Amino acid sequence: MKITAFDGSPRKNGNSTAILRSFTDRAEELGADLTVYRTSELDLKECRGCLMCNVLKKCAIRNDCWNGLADEISASDVLVFATPIYFHHTVSSMKRLLDRFRSFINVRITEEGIIHTPHNPWNKKIFLFTAHGSSSVEDALPLVDLFDFMKETLGEKNSLKCINGTRLAIAGQVTSDKTRLSEIYTKLGLPQHLVEDDYKKNIGLLKTAEEFAENIFSG
Ligand SMILES: Cc1cc2nc3c(=O)[nH]c(=O)nc-3n(C[C@H](O)[C@H](O)[C@H](O)COP(=O)(O)O)c2cc1C
């Protein structure tokens, strides 16, 4: 089982990173062939919008890590994306990566609309893990919509599963014990009565990530 994961958090001990780690630790225990990249450390140029990928069926940009990475992505059974939500979307380094996915797709404009056809349709399990400060998942929905679109566009056999971690602002919050969570809530001005349920919610997020990893091995 080849798994390629992308960690978008620019900070140490990120909440999205912790959710990702819960997934990858379990996947490794179960024997996955795993590679994790931090998107902020990738030597990746921005998509320049030349649209040559429509003709070449690969990206025309040279001298960065994309071509090797594209091969690795294509060869993967599972792709995992973990990211903080910044202004209702992903962080810039993750967006830079995702824009390069345009080179996996042929795009044709017709009178009726745009037709997207993958050069080589995927059959992958895709996971999106987000962490964000707001108490509702709404802030993550534009990104979930994008992943839904990519899942559909890149191959009808793809699947997508998401974990959206709400009310997570401070680094390390999702793995905090109850005492630390209580201190964080005082600092953030959040009421203490939320601590008990949010502690359980955070454990649930990490557990769900672990179960997702188990499920990919059980079929
Ligand atoms: C530039 C910036 C923009 C943010 N925008 C949002 C937002 O739109 N909605 C939200 O709920 N949280 C937002 N946050 C809070 C982060 O999503 C939150 O701190 C999250 O836990 C960061 O994830 P990480 O710990 O994995 O780095 C923003 C934080 C920063 C620094």
The ligand as a MOL file (V3000), in Angstrom:
LIG
                    3D

  0  0  0     0  0            999 V3000
M  V30 BEGIN CTAB
M  V30 COUNTS 31 33 0 0 0
M  V30 BEGIN ATOM
M  V30 1 C -3.6060 33.5390 8.3260 0
M  V30 2 C -4.5900 32.7410 9.1100 0
M  V30 3 C -5.8980 32.6270 8.6620 0
M  V30 4 C -6.8210 31.8450 9.3590 0
M  V30 5 N -8.0910 31.7350 8.8530 0
M  V30 6 C -8.9940 30.9690 9.5070 0
M  V30 7 C -10.3190 30.8320 8.9930 0
M  V30 8 O -10.6880 31.3430 7.9470 0
M  V30 9 N -11.1940 30.0700 9.7080 0
M  V30 10 C -10.8490 29.4510 10.8720 0
M  V30 11 O -11.6900 28.7790 11.4520 0
M  V30 12 N -9.5750 29.5300 11.3570 0
M  V30 13 C -8.6410 30.2650 10.7120 0
M  V30 14 N -7.3510 30.3710 11.1970 0
M  V30 15 C -6.9660 29.5700 12.3760 0
M  V30 16 C -6.2160 28.2910 12.0150 0
M  V30 17 O -6.9590 27.5240 11.0760 0
M  V30 18 C -5.9620 27.4480 13.2700 0
M  V30 19 O -5.0020 28.1210 14.0780 0
M  V30 20 C -5.4950 26.0330 12.9990 0
M  V30 21 O -5.4480 25.3040 14.2150 0
M  V30 22 C -4.1260 25.9830 12.3530 0
M  V30 23 O -3.8050 24.6520 12.0000 0
M  V30 24 P -2.4100 23.9760 12.3860 0
M  V30 25 O -2.3800 23.8930 13.9020 0
M  V30 26 O -2.4770 22.6480 11.7290 0
M  V30 27 O -1.3100 24.8610 11.8360 0
M  V30 28 C -6.4340 31.1590 10.5360 0
M  V30 29 C -5.1000 31.2950 11.0020 0
M  V30 30 C -4.1990 32.0670 10.3090 0
M  V30 31 C -2.7710 32.1730 10.8300 0
M  V30 END ATOM
M  V30 BEGIN BOND
M  V30 1 1 1 2
M  V30 2 1 2 3
M  V30 3 2 2 30
M  V30 4 2 3 4
M  V30 5 1 4 5
M  V30 6 1 4 28
M  V30 7 2 5 6
M  V30 8 1 6 7
M  V30 9 1 6 13
M  V30 10 2 7 8
M  V30 11 1 7 9
M  V30 12 1 9 10
M  V30 13 2 10 11
M  V30 14 1 10 12
M  V30 15 2 12 13
M  V30 16 1 13 14
M  V30 17 1 14 15
M  V30 18 1 14 28
M  V30 19 1 15 16
M  V30 20 1 16 17
M  V30 21 1 16 18
M  V30 22 1 18 19
M  V30 23 1 18 20
M  V30 24 1 20 21
M  V30 25 1 20 22
M  V30 26 1 22 23
M  V30 27 1 23 24
M  V30 28 2 24 25
M  V30 29 1 24 26
M  V30 30 1 24 27
M  V30 31 2 28 29
M  V30 32 1 29 30
M  V30 33 1 30 31
M  V30 END BOND
M  V30 END CTAB
M  END
